[in-house]
Amino acid sequence: MFARWQKAAPFLKRLDRLDPSQRTIALSIGGSLALFGIAVLTATIGFTLPMAICVLLIAIVFLSLFANLLSSAIFALIAAGSLHYFFVPPLHTLGLGTAQDLMTFAAFLVSSIVIATLIRSFRRAQGAQAHLSDLSTYLAEAQKLSNTGSFGWDASSQRMDWSDETFRIFDVDRNVEPSLEVVLQRTHPDDVSLVRESFARVAYSGDDIDFEHRLLLPGGTIKHVRVVARAMSGVGGTKTFVGALMDVTAQKLAYADLQRSEQHYRHLFNLVPIALFQLDASALRALFTDLRNSGVTDLERYFEEHPDFLDTCMSALIYHDANERAVRLFGGRDASDFIGRSVGRGWKARPETFQHAMVSRFRGETTFEEETRMNTLDGRTIDVLFTTARLGQISETTTSVIGVLDITERVRAREQLQRLQADVAHAARVSVLGELTASIAHEVNQPLAAISTTGSATLRWLARPNPDIDGIRLRIERMMEDARRAADIIARIRAMATNATPERQLVSIDDVINDVLLFLRQEIKSRSTIVTYKVENDTPPILGDRTQLQQLVVNLCINAIQATQHSEGALRKIAITTALSREGAVCCTIEDSGPGILPDHLGQIFDSFFTTKEGGMGMGLAICRSIATSHGGAITVDNSSRFGGARFVITLPAAEAQAMSA
């Protein structure tokens, strides 16, 4: 009620913004003026002294609701002085009258102060009650939020007091008298003896209470609760306990789920048919944190500048566990051969893979995968697919799981397949040489015939009485040039015919195309075909096998030459263009003026044993695709040639892009 008065009065609102001393002065002055005004008003109206006393006492009571004790005392003095001045003869003076008047004045003053004091005590009690009510509300809400009730227990009388939340936890009506018997009624039958014995023991010993048990509620609901209480000395030496009852059902269920999850993880970890290791990365995380704090942002460069740091990282990663498959794969007796040891001894064959994994982790990547080779405890070196996953936030995780899949057989099969593909490609190259026998013979015959002609002329010059030495020298130099031409032609043929193991090196696609055009020069001429070659922009080198790339371009050029023989136009044209794409890949386009490829054949043109040539094997374009893909590129075909025929587009990654992706 008083708070509503304060909020309703603008004057009092302004007082609330003052500090205590300013508020006291303002209330004292304002209240004194108000009391003096009331005294003047009652005297003017003609109130008698008793009536004026009643009015002023009411005014003092009202003002005391907002003032402190000092202001209330000032109000009493002002009111008493006003009464004496206006109602006690002689009027309008402050001189003392009769003894009776003096007693009346004193009684009013004392009554006013007593009333103000009582009003202040009442206000304090009301504030304390409101505060206790607020605290009780807060406590009740806190107990609801935390699922924690409170209770008191007198061990002598067995009397109990429960909070509202305790009633809710036990699912008991508020009208039921709390007791230990009610607790036992709600306790799960299997836990009744535990609860009874626990309360009996502490009632005798006076020790603190701390135990857990289950409740069986109506309807079959089971709750898990924890009871904690502390002994206090009661009246007459009785044992009294004050405690809390916590509903821990959610925590119990969560812990049970966690246990099941842990068991499930452990079951998968041990029985999955992949070698798994669990690593402790806490020391490694500390190392990376120190690096970041020191300003290191590029771990790859840091490894180049500090090569010994790789061994430090290996020592910081410790095996925490290993499953049965990992123990067998790496030649151990059991998991104890790995637990507590660093991972360094497994990376002697390929430490660069471990370095790549560390760079991946430093960048914040949660997973990493790479084919590599690892060392086992029994001295073997095995081909594996190495994968790792970092659990949790990458900046905070201290646990990593690595998986190792033995791919030794797969690698052997892949190598054998590559050898078979190389053999097939070699056979295809020999087959191409067979198709070009006439052109090759003509190509080789030209420099040989030139050598023979020049040699005969040189002999005749030498037979002269005065041989022309300078002329003879010039002819011998021409013979040597023709010999080099013949040797180059034979070298190109031999490169196409040899069955050497593919060797990757930096190769210019433009050099490859120029070599191919020289190799096919006679074939192009004999077929009356016009071949143009254009380099649209400088193309970077690619990482590849020169012979395979030559075979790729030779196959496509021969196909284009043969296709132009069936063109309806008078001119037989082939255009070769190389360029650098927007993505940074090297592109080679070969387009012809032939009839193109039937739409139904476009989807299977690169399939093995598919051919549109009479007597063809169907391996040429399949080998072309195999070569392109093995170099990390691709080959496509359509009928969008500028000459109306087929267009083949070879796309190969530049050496720089390949290095970055690796």
C-alpha positions as CSV (number, residue, x, y, z in Angstrom):
1,M,0.0,0.0,0.0
2,F,2.8,2.4,0.9
3,A,4.7,1.6,-2.2
4,R,1.6,2.5,-4.3
5,W,1.4,5.9,-2.5
6,Q,5.0,6.5,-3.3
7,K,4.7,5.7,-6.9
8,A,1.5,7.7,-7.3
9,A,3.0,10.9,-5.9
10,P,5.4,12.7,-8.4
11,F,7.0,14.6,-5.4
12,L,7.8,11.3,-3.8
13,K,9.2,9.9,-7.1
14,R,11.6,12.8,-7.2
15,L,12.6,12.1,-3.6
16,D,13.5,8.6,-4.5
17,R,16.2,9.9,-6.8
18,L,17.9,11.8,-4.0
19,D,20.7,10.4,-1.7
20,P,19.7,9.7,1.9
21,S,20.9,13.0,3.4
22,Q,19.2,15.1,0.8
23,R,16.0,13.0,1.1
24,T,16.0,13.6,5.0
25,I,16.4,17.4,4.6
26,A,13.7,17.6,1.8
27,L,11.2,15.5,3.8
28,S,11.9,17.4,7.0
29,I,11.4,20.8,5.4
30,G,8.4,19.7,3.3
31,G,6.7,17.8,6.2
32,S,7.3,20.7,8.7
33,L,5.7,23.2,6.3
34,A,2.8,20.8,5.8
35,L,2.2,20.4,9.6
36,F,2.5,24.1,10.1
37,G,-0.1,24.7,7.3
38,I,-2.4,22.1,8.9
39,A,-2.2,23.9,12.3
40,V,-2.9,27.3,10.6
41,L,-5.9,25.8,8.8
42,T,-7.4,24.1,11.9
43,A,-6.9,27.3,14.0
44,T,-8.6,29.4,11.2
45,I,-11.5,26.9,11.0
46,G,-11.9,27.0,14.8
47,F,-10.9,23.5,15.8
48,T,-10.6,22.9,19.5
49,L,-7.3,21.7,20.9
50,P,-8.3,18.0,21.1
51,M,-9.5,18.1,17.5
52,A,-6.3,19.8,16.3
53,I,-4.2,17.2,18.2
54,C,-6.0,14.4,16.4
55,V,-5.6,16.0,13.0
56,L,-1.9,16.6,13.6
57,L,-1.3,13.1,14.9
58,I,-2.9,11.7,11.7
59,A,-0.6,13.9,9.6
60,I,2.5,12.8,11.6
61,V,1.5,9.1,11.1
62,F,1.2,9.7,7.4
63,L,4.5,11.5,7.1
64,S,6.3,8.9,9.2
65,L,5.5,6.3,6.6
66,F,8.0,8.0,4.3
67,A,10.5,9.5,6.7
68,N,13.2,8.2,9.0
69,L,13.4,8.6,12.8
70,L,15.1,12.0,12.7
71,S,12.5,13.5,10.3
72,S,9.7,12.0,12.5
73,A,11.1,13.7,15.6
74,I,11.3,17.0,13.8
75,F,7.7,16.5,12.7
76,A,6.7,15.9,16.4
77,L,8.5,19.1,17.5
78,I,7.0,21.3,14.8
79,A,3.5,19.9,15.4
80,A,3.8,20.4,19.2
81,G,5.1,24.0,18.7
82,S,2.3,24.8,16.3
83,L,-0.3,23.5,18.8
84,H,1.2,25.6,21.5
85,Y,1.4,28.7,19.3
86,F,-2.2,28.5,18.0
87,F,-4.2,26.8,20.7
88,V,-2.6,27.3,24.1
89,P,-3.2,30.7,25.8
90,P,-1.7,33.1,25.6
91,L,-2.2,32.5,21.8
92,H,0.4,33.3,19.2
93,T,3.3,33.1,21.7
94,L,5.7,30.3,22.5
95,G,5.9,31.1,26.2
96,L,5.1,28.4,28.7
97,G,1.6,28.4,30.2
98,T,0.2,26.5,33.1
99,A,1.6,23.1,34.3
100,Q,-1.4,21.4,32.7
101,D,-0.5,23.0,29.4
102,L,3.1,21.9,29.8
103,M,1.9,18.3,30.5
104,T,-0.3,18.4,27.5
105,F,2.5,19.6,25.3
106,A,4.9,16.9,26.6
107,A,2.3,14.2,26.2
108,F,1.7,15.2,22.6
109,L,5.4,15.3,21.9
110,V,6.0,11.9,23.4
111,S,3.0,10.3,21.8
112,S,4.1,11.7,18.4
113,I,7.6,10.2,18.8
114,V,6.2,6.9,20.0
115,I,3.8,6.7,17.1
116,A,6.6,7.5,14.6
117,T,8.8,4.9,16.1
118,L,6.0,2.3,15.9
119,I,5.3,3.2,12.3
120,R,9.0,2.8,11.5
121,S,9.2,-0.6,13.2
122,F,6.1,-1.6,11.4
123,R,7.7,-0.6,8.1
124,R,10.9,-2.5,8.9
125,A,8.9,-5.6,9.8
126,Q,6.8,-5.3,6.7
127,G,10.0,-5.0,4.5
128,A,11.6,-7.9,6.2
129,Q,8.5,-10.0,5.7
130,A,8.4,-9.0,2.0
131,H,12.1,-9.9,1.7
132,L,11.5,-13.2,3.3
133,S,8.6,-13.8,1.0
134,D,10.8,-13.0,-2.0
135,L,13.6,-15.3,-0.7
136,S,11.1,-18.0,-0.3
137,T,9.8,-17.5,-3.8
138,Y,13.4,-17.5,-5.2
139,L,14.2,-20.7,-3.2
140,A,11.1,-22.5,-4.4
141,E,11.9,-21.5,-8.1
142,A,15.5,-22.5,-7.6
143,Q,14.4,-25.9,-6.2
144,K,12.1,-26.4,-9.2
145,L,14.9,-25.6,-11.7
146,S,17.4,-27.9,-10.0
147,N,14.9,-30.7,-9.0
148,T,16.1,-30.3,-5.4
149,G,13.8,-30.3,-2.4
150,S,14.6,-29.5,1.2
151,F,13.5,-31.2,4.4
152,G,14.0,-31.1,8.1
153,W,13.9,-34.3,10.3
154,D,13.7,-34.6,14.1
155,A,15.3,-37.9,14.8
156,S,13.7,-38.1,18.3
157,S,10.1,-37.4,17.3
158,Q,10.4,-38.7,13.7
159,R,8.7,-35.5,12.6
160,M,9.5,-34.2,9.2
161,D,9.1,-30.9,7.3
162,W,9.2,-30.8,3.5
163,S,9.4,-28.1,0.9
164,D,7.0,-28.0,-2.0
165,E,9.6,-29.5,-4.3
166,T,10.1,-32.4,-1.9
167,F,6.3,-33.1,-2.1
168,R,6.5,-33.0,-5.9
169,I,9.5,-35.4,-6.0
170,F,7.7,-37.9,-3.8
171,D,4.5,-37.3,-5.7
172,V,2.6,-36.8,-2.4
173,D,-0.3,-34.4,-1.7
174,R,0.5,-31.3,0.3
175,N,-2.1,-32.3,2.8
176,V,-0.3,-35.5,3.8
177,E,1.8,-35.3,7.0
178,P,5.5,-35.8,6.0
179,S,7.1,-38.7,7.9
180,L,9.7,-41.4,7.5
181,E,6.9,-43.9,6.9
182,V,5.7,-41.9,3.9
183,V,9.3,-41.9,2.6
184,L,9.5,-45.7,2.9
185,Q,6.1,-46.1,1.2
186,R,7.5,-44.3,-1.8
187,T,10.8,-46.1,-1.8
188,H,11.5,-48.9,-4.3
189,P,11.0,-52.3,-2.5
190,D,14.6,-53.3,-3.3
191,D,15.9,-50.1,-1.5
192,V,13.6,-50.0,1.5
193,S,16.1,-51.7,3.8
194,L,18.9,-49.4,2.7
195,V,16.8,-46.2,3.5
196,R,15.6,-47.6,6.8
197,E,19.1,-48.6,7.9
198,S,20.6,-45.3,6.8
199,F,18.1,-43.2,8.8
200,A,18.5,-45.5,11.8
201,R,22.2,-45.3,11.7
202,V,22.5,-41.5,11.6
203,A,19.8,-41.2,14.2
204,Y,22.0,-43.1,16.6
205,S,25.4,-41.7,15.5
206,G,24.5,-38.2,14.5
207,D,26.6,-38.5,11.3
208,D,25.8,-36.6,8.2
209,I,23.4,-38.3,5.6
210,D,24.6,-39.0,2.1
211,F,23.2,-41.9,0.0
212,E,21.2,-42.6,-3.2
213,H,18.1,-44.8,-3.7
214,R,15.1,-45.3,-5.9
215,L,11.5,-44.2,-5.6
216,L,8.6,-46.3,-7.0
217,L,5.8,-43.9,-7.7
218,P,2.1,-44.6,-8.4
219,G,1.8,-45.7,-12.1
220,G,5.2,-47.5,-12.0
221,T,7.4,-44.5,-12.5
222,I,10.9,-45.0,-11.0
223,K,13.0,-42.0,-9.8
224,H,16.6,-41.9,-8.7
225,V,17.2,-39.5,-5.7
226,R,20.1,-38.5,-3.7
227,V,19.6,-37.6,0.0
228,V,22.1,-35.4,1.8
229,A,21.6,-33.9,5.3
230,R,23.7,-32.4,8.1
231,A,23.1,-33.0,11.8
232,M,22.2,-29.9,14.0
233,S,21.8,-29.7,17.7
234,G,18.1,-29.4,18.6
235,V,16.4,-28.1,21.7
236,G,17.2,-30.3,24.7
237,G,20.0,-32.1,22.9
238,T,17.7,-33.7,20.3
239,K,19.2,-34.7,17.0
240,T,17.8,-32.6,14.1
241,F,18.8,-32.9,10.5
242,V,18.5,-30.3,7.7
243,G,19.0,-31.6,4.2
244,A,18.2,-31.7,0.6
245,L,16.6,-34.3,-1.7
246,M,17.9,-34.2,-5.3
247,D,16.1,-35.9,-8.2
248,V,19.0,-37.3,-10.1
249,T,16.9,-39.4,-12.5
250,A,18.0,-37.4,-15.6
251,Q,21.7,-37.7,-14.6
252,K,21.3,-41.4,-14.0
253,L,19.7,-41.9,-17.4
254,A,22.3,-39.8,-19.1
255,Y,25.1,-41.7,-17.4
256,A,23.5,-45.0,-18.4
257,D,23.3,-43.7,-22.0
258,L,26.9,-42.7,-21.8
259,Q,27.9,-46.1,-20.5
260,R,26.0,-47.8,-23.3
261,S,27.6,-45.4,-25.8
262,E,31.0,-46.2,-24.4
263,Q,30.4,-49.9,-24.5
264,H,29.1,-49.6,-28.1
265,Y,32.2,-47.6,-29.1
266,R,34.4,-50.1,-27.3
267,H,32.7,-53.0,-29.1
268,L,33.1,-51.3,-32.5
269,F,36.6,-50.3,-31.7
270,N,37.7,-53.8,-30.9
271,L,35.7,-55.7,-33.5
272,V,35.7,-53.5,-36.6
273,P,37.8,-55.1,-39.4
274,I,40.1,-52.1,-39.6
275,A,43.2,-51.4,-37.6
276,L,42.4,-48.6,-35.2
277,F,44.5,-46.7,-32.8
278,Q,43.4,-44.1,-30.2
279,L,46.0,-41.4,-29.6
280,D,46.6,-39.0,-26.8
281,A,47.3,-35.7,-28.5
282,S,47.4,-33.4,-25.4
283,A,51.2,-32.8,-25.7
284,L,50.8,-32.1,-29.4
285,R,48.0,-29.6,-28.8
286,A,50.3,-27.8,-26.3
287,L,53.0,-27.7,-29.0
288,F,50.6,-26.2,-31.6
289,T,49.3,-23.7,-29.1
290,D,52.8,-22.5,-28.4
291,L,53.5,-22.2,-32.1
292,R,50.3,-20.1,-32.7
293,N,51.1,-17.9,-29.7
294,S,54.6,-17.3,-31.2
295,G,53.0,-16.1,-34.5
296,V,53.4,-19.3,-36.6
297,T,50.7,-19.6,-39.2
298,D,52.3,-21.8,-41.9
299,L,53.3,-25.1,-40.4
300,E,54.6,-26.5,-43.7
301,R,57.1,-23.7,-44.0
302,Y,58.0,-24.1,-40.3
303,F,58.8,-27.8,-41.0
304,E,61.1,-26.7,-43.8
305,E,62.9,-24.2,-41.5
306,H,62.9,-26.6,-38.5
307,P,63.1,-30.2,-39.8
308,D,63.8,-31.6,-36.3
309,F,60.3,-30.4,-35.3
310,L,58.8,-33.4,-37.1
311,D,60.4,-35.8,-34.6
312,T,59.1,-33.6,-31.8
313,C,55.6,-34.0,-33.1
314,M,56.0,-37.7,-33.4
315,S,57.2,-37.9,-29.8
316,A,54.2,-35.8,-28.7
317,L,51.6,-38.3,-30.1
318,I,51.2,-41.3,-27.8
319,Y,49.3,-44.5,-28.4
320,H,46.4,-44.7,-25.9
321,D,44.8,-47.9,-27.2
322,A,44.9,-50.3,-30.1
323,N,42.3,-52.8,-31.3
324,E,43.0,-56.5,-32.1
325,R,43.2,-55.9,-35.8
326,A,45.9,-53.2,-35.3
327,V,47.9,-55.5,-33.0
328,R,47.9,-58.2,-35.6
329,L,48.6,-55.9,-38.6
330,F,51.6,-54.3,-36.9
331,G,53.1,-57.5,-35.5
332,G,52.4,-56.9,-31.8
333,R,51.5,-59.4,-29.1
334,D,48.8,-57.3,-27.5
335,A,47.8,-53.7,-27.1
336,S,50.4,-53.2,-24.4
337,D,53.1,-53.2,-27.1
338,F,51.7,-49.8,-28.2
339,I,50.0,-48.1,-25.2
340,G,52.2,-45.4,-23.8
341,R,54.6,-45.3,-26.7
342,S,55.0,-42.6,-29.4
343,V,54.0,-43.1,-33.0
344,G,57.4,-42.3,-34.4
345,R,58.6,-45.8,-35.1
346,G,55.8,-46.5,-37.6
347,W,56.8,-43.6,-39.9
348,K,60.3,-44.4,-40.9
349,A,59.3,-45.4,-44.4
350,R,57.2,-42.4,-45.2
351,P,57.7,-39.5,-42.7
352,E,56.3,-37.1,-45.3
353,T,52.8,-38.6,-44.8
354,F,53.0,-37.8,-41.0
355,Q,54.1,-34.3,-41.9
356,H,51.1,-33.9,-44.2
357,A,48.8,-35.1,-41.3
358,M,50.3,-32.5,-38.9
359,V,49.8,-29.7,-41.4
360,S,46.2,-30.8,-41.8
361,R,45.7,-30.8,-38.1
362,F,47.3,-27.4,-37.7
363,R,45.0,-26.0,-40.4
364,G,42.0,-27.1,-38.3
365,E,40.9,-30.0,-40.6
366,T,39.0,-32.7,-38.7
367,T,39.9,-35.5,-41.0
368,F,42.9,-36.6,-43.1
369,E,43.5,-39.5,-45.5
370,E,46.4,-40.6,-47.7
371,E,47.9,-43.8,-49.2
372,T,51.3,-44.4,-47.7
373,R,53.7,-47.0,-46.3
374,M,54.2,-47.8,-42.6
375,N,56.7,-49.8,-40.6
376,T,55.5,-52.7,-38.3
377,L,57.0,-53.9,-35.0
378,D,58.3,-57.1,-36.7
379,G,60.3,-55.2,-39.4
380,R,57.9,-55.3,-42.3
381,T,56.9,-52.3,-44.5
382,I,53.3,-52.4,-45.6
383,D,51.2,-50.4,-48.0
384,V,48.2,-48.8,-46.1
385,L,45.4,-46.3,-46.5
386,F,46.0,-44.0,-43.5
387,T,43.0,-42.0,-42.1
388,T,42.6,-40.0,-39.0
389,A,39.7,-38.2,-37.3
390,R,40.0,-35.7,-34.5
391,L,37.3,-35.8,-31.9
392,G,35.7,-32.6,-30.6
393,Q,36.7,-29.1,-31.4
394,I,40.0,-29.2,-33.3
395,S,41.6,-26.4,-31.2
396,E,40.7,-28.3,-27.9
397,T,40.7,-32.0,-28.7
398,T,43.2,-34.2,-27.0
399,T,42.1,-37.4,-28.6
400,S,42.5,-38.7,-32.1
401,V,41.5,-41.9,-33.8
402,I,43.5,-43.3,-36.7
403,G,42.5,-46.1,-39.0
404,V,44.9,-48.1,-41.0
405,L,43.7,-50.3,-43.8
406,D,46.1,-52.8,-45.3
407,I,46.1,-52.3,-49.1
408,T,49.2,-54.2,-49.9
409,E,47.3,-56.6,-52.1
410,R,45.4,-53.8,-53.8
411,V,48.6,-51.9,-54.5
412,R,50.2,-55.1,-56.0
413,A,47.1,-55.6,-58.1
414,R,47.1,-52.0,-59.2
415,E,50.8,-52.3,-60.2
416,Q,50.1,-55.4,-62.2
417,L,47.1,-53.7,-63.9
418,Q,49.4,-50.8,-64.7
419,R,51.9,-53.2,-66.2
420,L,49.1,-54.8,-68.3
421,Q,47.9,-51.5,-69.4
422,A,51.4,-50.5,-70.4
423,D,51.7,-53.7,-72.3
424,V,48.4,-53.1,-74.1
425,A,49.5,-49.5,-74.8
426,H,52.8,-50.8,-76.2
427,A,51.0,-53.3,-78.4
428,A,48.8,-50.4,-79.6
429,R,51.9,-48.3,-80.4
430,V,53.4,-51.2,-82.3
431,S,50.1,-51.6,-84.2
432,V,50.2,-47.9,-85.1
433,L,53.7,-48.3,-86.3
434,G,52.5,-51.2,-88.5
435,E,49.8,-48.9,-90.0
436,L,52.4,-46.3,-90.7
437,T,55.0,-48.6,-92.2
438,A,54.9,-47.0,-95.6
439,S,55.1,-43.5,-94.2
440,I,57.9,-44.5,-91.9
441,A,59.8,-46.2,-94.7
442,H,59.4,-43.1,-96.9
443,E,60.4,-40.8,-93.9
444,V,63.6,-42.8,-93.3
445,N,64.4,-43.2,-97.0
446,Q,64.6,-39.5,-97.6
447,P,67.7,-38.8,-95.5
448,L,69.3,-42.1,-96.5
449,A,68.8,-41.3,-100.2
450,A,70.2,-37.8,-99.6
451,I,73.2,-39.4,-97.9
452,S,73.8,-41.7,-100.8
453,T,73.5,-39.0,-103.4
454,T,75.7,-36.6,-101.5
455,G,78.3,-39.4,-100.9
456,S,78.4,-40.2,-104.6
457,A,78.9,-36.5,-105.5
458,T,81.6,-36.2,-102.9
459,L,83.5,-39.2,-104.3
460,R,83.4,-37.7,-107.8
461,W,84.7,-34.4,-106.5
462,L,87.5,-36.2,-104.7
463,A,88.5,-37.9,-108.1
464,R,89.2,-34.5,-109.7
465,P,92.8,-33.5,-110.2
466,N,92.2,-30.5,-108.0
467,P,89.4,-31.4,-105.6
468,D,87.4,-28.5,-104.1
469,I,88.1,-29.0,-100.4
470,D,85.5,-26.4,-99.3
471,G,82.8,-27.9,-101.5
472,I,83.6,-31.4,-100.2
473,R,83.5,-30.2,-96.6
474,L,80.0,-28.7,-97.3
475,R,78.7,-31.9,-98.7
476,I,80.1,-34.0,-95.8
477,E,78.3,-31.6,-93.4
478,R,75.1,-32.2,-95.4
479,M,75.6,-35.9,-95.1
480,M,76.0,-35.6,-91.4
481,E,72.8,-33.5,-91.1
482,D,70.9,-36.1,-93.1
483,A,72.4,-38.8,-90.9
484,R,71.1,-36.9,-87.8
485,R,67.7,-36.6,-89.4
486,A,67.6,-40.4,-90.0
487,A,68.8,-41.0,-86.4
488,D,66.0,-38.7,-85.0
489,I,63.4,-40.5,-87.1
490,I,64.6,-43.9,-85.9
491,A,64.8,-42.6,-82.3
492,R,61.1,-41.5,-82.4
493,I,60.1,-44.9,-83.9
494,R,62.1,-46.7,-81.2
495,A,60.5,-44.6,-78.4
496,M,57.1,-45.6,-79.8
497,A,58.1,-49.2,-80.0
498,T,59.9,-49.7,-76.7
499,N,58.1,-51.1,-73.7
500,A,59.8,-49.0,-71.0
501,T,58.3,-48.4,-67.6
502,P,56.3,-45.1,-67.6
503,E,58.4,-42.3,-66.1
504,R,56.9,-39.0,-65.0
505,Q,58.8,-35.8,-65.7
506,L,58.1,-32.2,-66.6
507,V,56.9,-32.1,-70.2
508,S,55.7,-29.3,-72.5
509,I,52.6,-30.3,-74.4
510,D,53.7,-28.1,-77.2
511,D,56.9,-30.0,-77.6
512,V,54.9,-33.3,-77.6
513,I,52.7,-32.0,-80.4
514,N,55.6,-30.8,-82.4
515,D,57.3,-34.2,-82.1
516,V,54.0,-35.9,-83.2
517,L,53.6,-33.7,-86.2
518,L,57.2,-34.5,-87.3
519,F,56.5,-38.2,-86.8
520,L,53.3,-38.0,-88.8
521,R,54.7,-35.6,-91.4
522,Q,54.8,-38.1,-94.3
523,E,51.4,-39.6,-93.3
524,I,49.8,-36.2,-93.4
525,K,51.4,-35.4,-96.7
526,S,50.4,-38.7,-98.3
527,R,46.8,-38.2,-97.2
528,S,46.7,-34.7,-98.7
529,T,45.6,-33.3,-95.3
530,I,46.1,-29.7,-94.1
531,V,47.1,-29.6,-90.4
532,T,47.3,-26.3,-88.5
533,Y,48.7,-25.9,-85.1
534,K,48.1,-22.8,-82.9
535,V,49.3,-22.0,-79.4
536,E,46.7,-19.5,-78.0
537,N,48.8,-18.6,-74.9
538,D,51.8,-19.9,-73.1
539,T,51.0,-23.2,-71.5
540,P,52.9,-24.4,-68.3
541,P,54.6,-27.8,-68.2
542,I,52.7,-30.8,-67.1
543,L,54.0,-33.8,-65.1
544,G,53.7,-36.8,-67.3
545,D,55.3,-39.6,-69.3
546,R,56.4,-38.2,-72.7
547,T,55.9,-41.5,-74.6
548,Q,52.4,-42.0,-73.3
549,L,51.4,-38.4,-74.1
550,Q,52.9,-38.8,-77.6
551,Q,50.8,-41.9,-78.0
552,L,47.7,-40.0,-76.9
553,V,48.2,-37.3,-79.5
554,V,49.3,-39.7,-82.2
555,N,46.1,-41.9,-81.8
556,L,43.8,-38.8,-82.0
557,C,45.7,-37.4,-85.0
558,I,45.6,-40.6,-86.9
559,N,41.9,-41.0,-86.2
560,A,41.4,-37.4,-87.4
561,I,43.4,-38.1,-90.6
562,Q,41.4,-41.2,-91.3
563,A,38.1,-39.4,-90.6
564,T,39.0,-36.6,-93.1
565,Q,39.3,-39.2,-95.9
566,H,35.5,-39.6,-95.6
567,S,34.7,-35.9,-95.7
568,E,32.4,-34.7,-98.5
569,G,34.3,-31.4,-99.0
570,A,37.3,-30.9,-101.2
571,L,39.6,-29.9,-98.3
572,R,40.8,-32.2,-95.6
573,K,41.5,-30.1,-92.5
574,I,42.7,-30.8,-89.0
575,A,43.2,-28.0,-86.4
576,I,45.2,-28.5,-83.2
577,T,45.0,-25.8,-80.5
578,T,46.6,-25.6,-77.1
579,A,45.6,-23.1,-74.4
580,L,45.5,-22.5,-70.6
581,S,42.0,-22.7,-69.2
582,R,40.5,-20.4,-66.5
583,E,41.0,-23.2,-63.9
584,G,44.7,-23.3,-64.8
585,A,44.6,-26.6,-66.7
586,V,46.4,-27.3,-70.0
587,C,43.9,-27.9,-72.8
588,C,44.6,-29.5,-76.2
589,T,41.8,-29.4,-78.8
590,I,41.9,-31.6,-82.0
591,E,39.1,-31.0,-84.5
592,D,38.7,-32.3,-88.0
593,S,36.6,-31.9,-91.2
594,G,35.4,-35.5,-91.2
595,P,31.7,-36.6,-91.0
596,G,31.7,-36.6,-87.2
597,I,30.5,-39.3,-84.7
598,L,27.0,-40.6,-84.7
599,P,25.1,-39.3,-81.7
600,D,24.4,-42.9,-80.5
601,H,28.1,-43.6,-80.4
602,L,29.2,-40.6,-78.4
603,G,28.5,-42.2,-75.1
604,Q,30.5,-45.3,-75.8
605,I,33.3,-44.1,-78.0
606,F,35.9,-44.5,-75.2
607,D,34.7,-48.0,-74.2
608,S,37.1,-50.9,-74.7
609,F,36.6,-53.0,-77.8
610,F,34.1,-50.5,-79.2
611,T,35.0,-49.5,-82.8
612,T,33.5,-48.0,-85.8
613,K,36.4,-49.0,-88.1
614,E,36.2,-52.1,-90.2
615,G,38.7,-54.5,-88.8
616,G,39.5,-52.2,-85.8
617,M,40.2,-53.5,-82.3
618,G,38.4,-50.8,-80.4
619,M,41.4,-50.1,-78.0
620,G,42.8,-46.8,-79.4
621,L,40.4,-44.4,-77.8
622,A,40.1,-46.5,-74.6
623,I,43.9,-46.2,-74.2
624,C,43.7,-42.5,-74.9
625,R,41.2,-42.1,-72.0
626,S,43.3,-44.3,-69.7
627,I,46.4,-42.1,-70.4
628,A,44.5,-38.9,-69.8
629,T,43.0,-40.1,-66.5
630,S,46.3,-41.6,-65.3
631,H,47.7,-38.1,-65.7
632,G,45.0,-36.6,-63.6
633,G,43.1,-35.2,-66.6
634,A,40.2,-36.1,-68.9
635,I,39.3,-36.4,-72.5
636,T,35.9,-35.5,-74.1
637,V,34.4,-35.6,-77.5
638,D,31.6,-33.8,-79.4
639,N,30.6,-32.9,-82.9
640,S,31.3,-29.1,-82.5
641,S,34.3,-28.9,-84.8
642,R,34.6,-25.6,-86.7
643,F,34.9,-27.8,-89.8
644,G,31.8,-29.8,-89.1
645,G,33.5,-32.9,-87.9
646,A,34.5,-34.3,-84.5
647,R,36.3,-32.4,-81.8
648,F,38.4,-34.0,-79.0
649,V,39.4,-32.0,-76.0
650,I,42.3,-33.2,-73.8
651,T,42.5,-31.5,-70.3
652,L,45.6,-32.1,-68.2
653,P,46.5,-30.4,-64.9
654,A,49.6,-28.2,-64.9
655,A,52.5,-29.4,-62.9
656,E,52.2,-26.6,-60.3
657,A,48.5,-27.5,-59.7
658,Q,49.4,-31.2,-59.3
659,A,52.1,-30.4,-56.8
660,M,49.6,-28.3,-54.7
661,S,46.9,-30.9,-54.7
662,A,49.5,-33.5,-53.7
